[in-house]
């Protein structure tokens, strides 16, 4: 028997699937609210959170629902690029033929963003994921690159997404001009106990499972061991399903959870 069938699941909701189940926690909703305000104001935004808190999941979900006739989404997680490579990559994503020299790429990128904003009335939304690894030279250039009409207009949305230590980088004197331009700054804290419980249950419902696979003790064990971090919740739940299947059981108790925690090297 396939392990998903054993537990009455159409698929395993705790691993990456073609069908992504979005759980709309209060933090998810608050992040979307901040992002939508950023769309209206344009300019720079910053989303931070520790690993596994769901930053990329939220950003991906949000960007998918943006109207393509109003917004041009450009996503990059290539934050270890050099300055020259960053410009070439951005030019390509805008549908341009990259130039050899950085200054030339600078000009064609600015012109294209202006063309989108003014002629097409489409706002470019440039998302830079894993921004905590970004080259200092790129950070220095961002404010200049997105400076239009002597800094009187914001033609695009630039969203930096990364670990909290990017705030330390932005506090450096050299990055003060960019930091002052950030109009939206939001930090993801993770799920509280009730939200973590709801997260697990709604993941199961999303996979068409309407029975209690996890006992109350098991849920408590998962929540306490994960500290409310969605990625760790997923890892523990996935390990629970695999261990339960190996033991030919359909009810996950706290003993299984402790084995799963040890297996995922979290104990």
Beta strands, then each sheet from edge to edge (+ up, - down):
strand 1: 43-49
strand 2: 71-76
strand 3: 123-128
strand 4: 156-162
strand 5: 182-188
sheet 1: 2+ 3+ 4+ 1+ 5+
end
